[in-house]
Structure formats: structure tokens, C-alpha cells
Amino acid sequence: MKEAVEKTEERKNAFFPTYSVRSVYTLDFERLYEEGYRALFFDIDNTLVYHDEPALPETVELFARLKKIGFKTAILSNNGKERVKRFAEAIGADYYQEKAGKPGVKAYLNAVREFSLQKERCLFFGDQIFTDILGGNKAGVPTVLVYPMGKEKYFHIVLKRMLEKPFLYFYSRKHALWRNEP
């Protein structure tokens, strides 16, 4: 992961991710497995697919690849049951949690327990600082901020994106953002 992403050396701010990446679709997951990670948790919207979109063939292929490598996978989403269940089943995720209550820690800790792993062996991928990254950091799960895939459809998320800008600026002063192209 060292070549693929920039790691935060000293995470003193709960809003700073452990890593940041341009896309989950170009990561060297084999290397992550070699580094000791065993479970990968994902948000859905603007992390794996555009907002409100169904699973894409490339998403299904990605999760099949992750399973083949040996990863356990989970979907942790604040979306409702129908959307999350349909998406998780389409991609073959091992576990899912709808209405996850992010940035609360319960969904993250439930996923860690589900796989009987140490938190440090898991990674959470999400596109929002104030829900995904904050929640993962509070739970003690390493976090990966993913560059949002598309333009936001909802005003409350547009507002969050504006509020995230200062955090991204201060994070980027010490750590390169969105560096995962091999």
C-alpha cells in the first residue's frame, strides 16, 4: 500500500483518514493482503458506484477478486435495508449493515466482530469525512478516504463537501491526496 497510497504518520485528528485513494478499482489488493489486512469494509454511494446506482459489473468483478485473494468483505451503509441488501447480495459481500449510523462506531465494530479479527487487520473505504472517516477512526479501524466518484445529488451532501474542504487542505499539507494510480 506504500506505493499506492499516502499513510498518515501521526493521526491526531479524527477527521483525517489513514490513507487516501483516487479509486478502489485501481488498488493493488494483493499487496494489502501481503501487508496483513484480512477484511475490507466499504461504503456504497460515490465509493463503489455513483449515488443511488446498482452494482456494476466491475464492482461484482472486484468483489470476486477480493474473495479469491482471501479477503472478507462488508458493506457498511447509512442507506436503507432494500438498497443495501440488494447491493451486497449482487456483489457477494460476506456481511452488510444497513442504516449503519455512521459516524457512530457500532457498525464498524459489528463487522470486526463478525470476522473475528483485530481492528488493525481491517480497512474501511468511504468518500465522506464526517461520516465514513470519522466513524472508522472513532472505532479504531484504519480508514481510506476515496475520491468521490461523481457529482452530489443531495444538498446535505453538497454542504458536507464544502465543509470537508478545510480538512482536506490541512491533511494535504503533510500527506499527498488521491495517490493510488500504480
Secondary structure, 3 states (H helix, E strand, C coil): CCCCCCCCCCCCCCCCCCEEECCHHHCCHHHHHHCCCCEEEECCECCCECCCCCCCHHHHHHHHHHHHHCCEEEEECCCCHHHHHHHHHHHCCCEEECCCCCCCCHHHHHHHHHCCCCHHHEEEEECCHHHHHHHHHHHCCCEEEECCCCCCCCHHHHHHHHHHHHHHHHHHCCCCCCCCCC
